[in-house]
Amino acid sequence: MDVPLWLALIVVGWLGCKLIRPPLWLVLVLLLGGYLIADSLLAPVIDTAIK
């Protein structure tokens, strides 16, 4: 069974928010921070560290 990555991330994110119940501001800060880091000079460094 092949599941697209975006679908798996949505399901894991939804379950995490439902079960752990983090504050909404924390979810927004993490999403915004990830978006900003992905478009920064740190993106290649993080990419090589993950691979």
Secondary structure, DSSP 4 states (H G I P E B T S, - for coil): ----HHHHHHHHHHHHHHHH---HHHHHHHHHHHHHHHTSTTHHHHHHHH-
